[in-house]
């Protein structure tokens, strides 16, 4: 796998990284755990160039849903 072209920090010492696959026909979106100098991939998947637009629309839909969602508060917790 190639070096990441995009990297975004997440919580808990993790980063979200986008890297081109060595074949040049796909992209790898991976969640990597950073522990000092140690790095290990804890999740991820490959995307073909044709799938990237659908993936981006899906991420936008998830972000819009989460932004509009309000956590339910139980009555006993509100007091």
N, CA, C and O of each residue as an XYZ file, in Angstrom:
316
protein
N       0.844     -1.175      0.000
C       0.000      0.000      0.000
C       0.886      1.233      0.000
O       1.951      1.243      0.617
N       0.448      2.258     -0.683
C       1.187      3.515     -0.790
C       0.967      4.382      0.442
O       0.119      4.089      1.286
N       1.743      5.449      0.528
C       1.581      6.409      1.622
C       0.241      7.124      1.468
O      -0.215      7.340      0.345
N      -0.396      7.495      2.580
C      -1.689      8.178      2.514
C      -1.594      9.531      1.812
O      -0.627     10.270      1.996
N      -2.614      9.845      1.003
C      -2.688     11.158      0.369
C      -3.556     12.099      1.195
O      -3.425     13.319      1.092
N      -4.438     11.540      2.011
C      -5.252     12.313      2.945
C      -5.249     11.601      4.286
O      -5.268     10.371      4.351
N      -5.223     12.387      5.355
C      -5.234     11.826      6.696
C      -6.021     12.762      7.600
O      -5.804     13.973      7.586
N      -6.934     12.203      8.383
C      -7.750     13.010      9.295
C      -7.737     12.364     10.669
O      -7.967     11.160     10.788
N      -7.469     13.153     11.720
C      -7.444     12.583     13.062
C      -8.842     12.202     13.542
O      -9.824     12.884     13.247
N      -8.909     11.113     14.278
C     -10.123     10.668     14.944
C      -9.844     10.649     16.445
O      -8.760     11.047     16.871
N     -10.774     10.208     17.229
C     -10.573     10.116     18.672
C      -9.779      8.854     19.026
O      -9.734      7.900     18.248
N      -9.164      8.861     20.186
C      -8.491      7.676     20.695
C      -7.209      7.298     19.985
O      -6.864      6.118     19.930
N      -6.490      8.277     19.437
C      -5.223      7.973     18.779
C      -5.379      7.302     17.432
O      -4.470      6.610     16.975
N      -6.522      7.496     16.788
C      -6.761      6.902     15.476
C      -6.756      7.973     14.398
O      -7.012      9.146     14.672
N      -6.461      7.562     13.172
C      -6.537      8.453     12.023
C      -7.270      7.729     10.895
O      -7.191      6.508     10.762
N      -7.983      8.510     10.093
C      -8.639      8.005      8.893
C      -7.738      8.375      7.726
O      -7.417      9.549      7.539
N      -7.326      7.380      6.933
C      -6.362      7.619      5.863
C      -6.891      7.117      4.522
O      -7.508      6.056      4.437
N      -6.639      7.896      3.489
C      -6.978      7.510      2.119
C      -5.675      7.328      1.354
O      -4.859      8.246      1.272
N      -5.486      6.133      0.793
C      -4.249      5.801      0.081
C      -4.575      5.102     -1.228
O      -5.527      4.326     -1.297
N      -3.785      5.374     -2.274
C      -3.966      4.600     -3.508
C      -3.404      3.190     -3.318
O      -2.362      3.010     -2.688
N      -4.093      2.206     -3.859
C      -3.586      0.835     -3.824
C      -2.422      0.713     -4.802
O      -2.331      1.481     -5.760
N      -1.553     -0.228     -4.568
C      -0.377     -0.416     -5.418
C      -0.762     -0.733     -6.871
O      -0.024     -0.404     -7.800
N      -1.911     -1.366     -7.054
C      -2.353     -1.718     -8.408
C      -2.739     -0.482     -9.222
O      -2.751     -0.518    -10.452
N      -3.056      0.616     -8.519
C      -3.482      1.821     -9.203
C      -4.937      1.786     -9.645
O      -5.408      2.718    -10.297
N      -5.655      0.723     -9.299
C      -7.049      0.583     -9.715
C      -8.041      0.780     -8.579
O      -9.249      0.678     -8.796
N      -7.562      1.056     -7.385
C      -8.458      1.210     -6.242
C      -7.827      2.138     -5.215
O      -6.632      2.432     -5.262
N      -8.654      2.586     -4.295
C      -8.230      3.407     -3.165
C      -8.539      2.649     -1.893
O      -9.522      1.910     -1.837
N      -7.721      2.818     -0.873
C      -7.921      2.170      0.423
C      -8.276      3.240      1.436
O      -7.513      4.185      1.637
N      -9.432      3.099      2.080
C      -9.837      3.970      3.177
C      -9.652      3.154      4.446
O     -10.329      2.145      4.644
N      -8.739      3.587      5.306
C      -8.372      2.790      6.469
C      -8.414      3.615      7.745
O      -8.118      4.810      7.748
N      -8.788      2.947      8.822
C      -8.662      3.520     10.158
C      -7.413      2.888     10.761
O      -7.308      1.666     10.866
N      -6.468      3.742     11.154
C      -5.190      3.285     11.685
C      -5.041      3.744     13.124
O      -5.283      4.910     13.438
N      -4.644      2.827     14.000
C      -4.390      3.132     15.405
C      -2.925      3.520     15.556
O      -2.032      2.789     15.129
N      -2.689      4.677     16.167
C      -1.326      5.141     16.412
C      -1.011      4.996     17.894
O      -1.702      5.562     18.741
N       0.030      4.238     18.203
C       0.517      4.066     19.573
C       2.001      4.386     19.568
O       2.839      3.500     19.402
N       2.319      5.670     19.755
C       3.714      6.083     19.654
C       4.201      5.880     18.237
O       3.648      6.450     17.297
N       5.233      5.070     18.079
C       5.753      4.779     16.736
C       5.030      3.605     16.074
O       5.189      3.364     14.878
N       4.242      2.883     16.857
C       3.504      1.735     16.334
C       2.271      2.192     15.572
O       1.565      3.103     16.005
N       2.015      1.555     14.436
C       0.820      1.820     13.617
C       0.195      0.483     13.268
O       0.895     -0.443     12.858
N      -1.109      0.375     13.428
C      -1.781     -0.830     12.969
C      -3.150     -0.473     12.424
O      -3.875      0.339     12.999
N      -3.485     -1.084     11.325
C      -4.779     -0.846     10.707
C      -5.840     -1.596     11.501
O      -5.710     -2.798     11.735
N      -6.890     -0.892     11.917
C      -7.957     -1.513     12.700
C      -9.257     -1.621     11.913
O     -10.232     -2.188     12.409
N      -9.286     -1.094     10.710
C     -10.470     -1.196      9.868
C     -10.220     -0.532      8.537
O      -9.255      0.214      8.373
N     -11.086     -0.803      7.596
C     -10.954     -0.149      6.313
C     -11.551     -0.968      5.194
O     -11.991     -2.100      5.391
N     -11.558     -0.376      4.016
C     -12.063     -1.056      2.835
C     -11.524     -0.382      1.584
O     -11.027      0.744      1.625
N     -11.636     -1.102      0.464
C     -11.176     -0.594     -0.825
C     -12.340      0.008     -1.594
O     -13.474     -0.464     -1.506
N     -12.042      1.058     -2.349
C     -13.023      1.703     -3.222
C     -12.437      1.790     -4.630
O     -11.277      2.166     -4.799
N     -13.233      1.447     -5.632
C     -12.800      1.676     -7.004
C     -13.148      3.115     -7.358
O     -14.012      3.708     -6.711
N     -12.508      3.686     -8.355
C     -12.840      5.061     -8.742
C     -14.336      5.261     -9.041
O     -14.880      6.333     -8.777
N     -14.997      4.235     -9.588
C     -16.429      4.346     -9.881
C     -17.281      4.394     -8.611
O     -18.398      4.911     -8.647
N     -16.787      3.874     -7.503
C     -17.544      3.845     -6.247
C     -17.378      5.111     -5.414
O     -18.183      5.359     -4.516
N     -16.365      5.907     -5.688
C     -16.083      7.088     -4.867
C     -17.255      8.073     -4.838
O     -17.591      8.543     -3.750
N     -17.902      8.418     -5.960
C     -19.045      9.341     -5.875
C     -20.177      8.812     -4.982
O     -20.754      9.571     -4.204
N     -20.491      7.528     -5.090
C     -21.534      6.939     -4.242
C     -21.116      6.971     -2.776
O     -21.931      7.261     -1.901
N     -19.848      6.675     -2.509
C     -19.345      6.721     -1.142
C     -19.463      8.138     -0.565
O     -19.884      8.304      0.579
N     -19.095      9.149     -1.343
C     -19.163     10.533     -0.860
C     -20.600     10.965     -0.576
O     -20.855     11.649      0.414
N     -21.527     10.576     -1.425
C     -22.940     10.894     -1.194
C     -23.427     10.209      0.084
O     -24.177     10.798      0.864
N     -23.001      8.976      0.290
C     -23.399      8.242      1.490
C     -22.860      8.917      2.752
O     -23.580      9.050      3.741
N     -21.605      9.339      2.720
C     -21.010     10.027      3.874
C     -21.745     11.338      4.146
O     -21.996     11.670      5.305
N     -22.094     12.086      3.101
C     -22.845     13.334      3.280
C     -24.216     13.061      3.893
O     -24.669     13.814      4.754
N     -24.875     11.998      3.460
C     -26.186     11.649      4.015
C     -26.067     11.264      5.491
O     -26.901     11.661      6.304
N     -25.040     10.499      5.836
C     -24.831     10.123      7.241
C     -24.558     11.362      8.082
O     -25.114     11.505      9.171
N     -23.704     12.265      7.586
C     -23.388     13.491      8.332
C     -24.627     14.352      8.520
O     -24.821     14.910      9.600
N     -25.467     14.476      7.504
C     -26.691     15.275      7.619
C     -27.641     14.646      8.627
O     -28.267     15.360      9.410
N     -27.758     13.333      8.622
C     -28.632     12.643      9.575
C     -28.144     12.857     11.006
O     -28.933     13.172     11.898
N     -26.842     12.685     11.218
C     -26.282     12.842     12.570
C     -26.421     14.282     13.044
O     -26.706     14.515     14.218
N     -26.226     15.249     12.158
C     -26.336     16.660     12.534
C     -27.760     17.009     12.956
O     -27.956     17.844     13.840
N     -28.757     16.379     12.332
C     -30.152     16.666     12.660
C     -30.686     15.826     13.807
O     -31.716     16.165     14.390
N     -30.011     14.745     14.138
C     -30.483     13.856     15.201
C     -30.198     14.466     16.565
O     -29.128     15.033     16.789
N     -31.138     14.350     17.454
C     -30.928     14.797     18.830
C     -31.005     13.581     19.732
O     -31.915     12.764     19.588
N     -30.080     13.448     20.649
C     -30.104     12.286     21.542
C     -31.362     12.293     22.413
O     -31.776     13.339     22.912
N     -31.944     11.149     22.583
C     -33.133     11.030     23.457
C     -32.676     11.130     24.914
O     -31.696     10.499     25.312
N     -33.384     11.914     25.687
C     -33.080     12.066     27.106
C     -34.240     11.482     27.895
O     -35.391     11.884     27.724
N     -33.926     10.539     28.750
C     -34.983      9.958     29.585
C     -35.391     10.972     30.628
O     -34.583     11.801     31.047
N     -36.642     10.909     31.051
C     -37.172     11.862     32.019
C     -36.413     11.822     33.347
O     -36.196     12.868     33.959
N     -36.002     10.622     33.806
C     -35.284     10.523     35.072
C     -33.871     11.111     34.972
O     -33.303     11.515     35.986
N     -33.302     11.165     33.768
C     -31.992     11.773     33.574
C     -32.086     13.293     33.470
O     -31.133     13.998     33.802
N     -33.214     13.796     33.017
C     -33.372     15.238     32.813
C     -33.513     15.989     34.131
O     -33.232     17.186     34.195
N     -33.936     15.311     35.164
C     -34.156     15.984     36.462
C     -32.881     16.227     37.219
O     -32.912     16.780     38.318
